[in-house]
Structure formats: structure tokens, C-alpha cells
């Protein structure tokens, strides 16, 4: 792998320089209470709320399974997860202490990963395997029925995009609100031709990823119809991967108040918002808060 320095680097005291001791302390099982639990069935999607200051755990309940995650600000769905900026500010495959960032003009951490049982995946726990595969992918996005129609000439209504559309409909959102995803438990990389590849999911029963909600969240997850991705979905060897599909568990935990002393939800990006356009002076920081919520 290239040893070129990252373009976006944390400086001491910046928003990328997180307090690891604080976030590590949020994983204590004795200092939390489960307040919600649900199961996302195979080839389907579900949506749920996570209040700021709570922990979300996603678990592979019965075996390896890939899931596609979307996040929105609960009170303002215009603020939603920004996969590409997260890829730049953090990594193309995220794990413990990485943060999931929101779209402009908000640009703040929506959630911080605090625990990951697959953090030691790969060669000697390096996070990368012998073929360059890594877990919890931001390189790709959700499978969808439009691409499937182009590749196969057939319609299929349970791709991750469609699953997410159905999941958020009860919350007043539509297909236009579904966005690029975090592919949890998914192992991917780029081949020698710089093309995206997917490998069989390395998760086993009981593996999990935990996220701390920095703001009030609406979350949605699709259990990918590709299951653990050990079966080709397109191409000459494609077949139905139904036998490789498993449900994903969702749990939400309230933390003891003592763990959150001194913590507060992050503010929106403080850029004034003029964009070089002439006009009456406006306090854009205050205006964003008025229009879009804090």
C-alpha cells in the first residue's frame, strides 16, 4: 500500500482529534440500559430512532450478513449522512473512533464508532487481508433495482435501495431521501485495475458494530439481498444467494448520565455561508440554526 500522507489530517484540538478515552469509556456494559431492540429480517429494511447520547449496536445474529445503513438528523432530514466526505475525513473503511459526517451546510459528526468486533480483521490484525479487502465499506453504495435492470433485464424489488425506501416511508421520507450508505460488515477493496470488488463477509454470529449518536438520529438499515456476498450477484456465475442471507439485530442503549458529563451534541459548521455573493449582511450561523435546527 502507498505510504503517501492523508490529505485531511487531524491537528491537536481539531474536530478530528477526538477524545479516545471518553469514547472508549462508553462501551462499559454495566453503565448502559437497553431501551429498544428489533430485528431486521432478511431481504428487508427497518428504520428507528436513536436519541443523542445513546449507543446503537448492529449485530450479526445468526451468521455473516451485510447491511446498508442510512442516517438522518431526526428533526431535519435535509441533514443526512455524507459517505464521500466521511471517506475523506476518516477512511474508506471505518472502524473504532471513526466518525460519520453529515452533509453541507451542517458538516458535523452524526455518530462516532466506539466498538467493532471486526477491528482486528485481516493479516495480523492490520485491518486489511491478503487481497486488500477491508471491512465496513464506504467505497461502494447500496444495490438498487435500476442497476439490476440494466445488468440483467429483470426487476427485483428487494435491493437495499428499495428496502430503505420502504423502511423510511412511515417516517414521511421518500426515495429521494435515501442516500449513499455505510455498508456494515461488508468486505471490499479495489483490484489492480482500480475496480471495486466485494468479498464474502467475514463476520460470524455475534459480531457487532457500536455507534454513539452525537445528535438525534433517524436510522435505517437494509439486510442486503446478497446475504454474505459469498455468491456472485451478477456475471456468468451469478445465482440466487438466498441461502446465505441472515437477519441483523438492532439494539439501542441509554448510557448512565455520569458517562456523559461534559459532552454535548456537536455544533454545525461555523462557516458564515455567504459564498462570495453580494447582498445584505446575514448572520448565517444563526440563520442555519433557525432554518435547519441545531
HUSULMO-V235987 format. One record per pair of residues at least 24 apart in sequence whose ideal C-beta (glycine too) atoms are under 6 Angstrom apart, sorted by the first residue. I is the first residue (numbers start at 1). J is the second residue. Records with the same first field share a line. If there is no record, write none. Layout:
I = J / J
This chain:
8 = 88 / 89
20 = 97
23 = 112 / 114
26 = 114 / 212 / 259
27 = 114 / 115
31 = 256 / 259
32 = 253 / 255
33 = 254
34 = 251 / 253
35 = 252 / 254
36 = 252
37 = 251
38 = 250
39 = 247 / 249
40 = 221 / 223 / 248
41 = 247
42 = 223 / 245 / 247
43 = 158 / 225
44 = 163
45 = 163 / 164 / 166 / 167 / 222
46 = 167
47 = 167 / 168 / 171 / 220
48 = 219
49 = 74 / 218
50 = 213 / 217 / 219 / 252
51 = 216
52 = 213 / 215 / 216 / 265
53 = 260
54 = 213 / 252 / 254
55 = 210 / 212 / 253
56 = 211 / 252
57 = 208 / 210 / 251
58 = 184 / 209
59 = 208 / 249
60 = 203 / 207
61 = 247 / 249
62 = 205 / 246
63 = 205 / 246
64 = 201 / 203 / 228
65 = 228 / 246 / 248
66 = 185 / 186 / 201 / 224 / 229
67 = 184 / 221 / 223 / 248
68 = 142 / 160 / 181 / 183 / 222
69 = 181 / 182 / 184 / 221
70 = 164 / 179 / 181 / 220
71 = 110 / 217 / 219
72 = 218
73 = 215
74 = 216 / 217 / 218
75 = 293
76 = 292 / 293
77 = 173 / 177
79 = 106
80 = 179
83 = 138 / 180
87 = 138
92 = 138 / 139
93 = 134 / 136 / 137
94 = 136
95 = 119
105 = 288
106 = 268
107 = 269
108 = 266 / 268
109 = 214 / 266
110 = 214 / 215
111 = 211 / 213 / 214
112 = 212
113 = 211
114 = 210 / 212
115 = 210
116 = 209
117 = 207 / 208
118 = 207
121 = 202
132 = 189
133 = 187 / 189 / 199
135 = 187
136 = 184
137 = 183 / 186 / 188
139 = 188 / 196
140 = 188 / 196
141 = 180 / 181
142 = 181
151 = 234
158 = 225
160 = 222 / 224
163 = 222
164 = 220 / 222
167 = 220
168 = 220
184 = 209
198 = 229
200 = 228 / 229 / 230
201 = 228 / 229
214 = 265 / 266
215 = 265
223 = 248
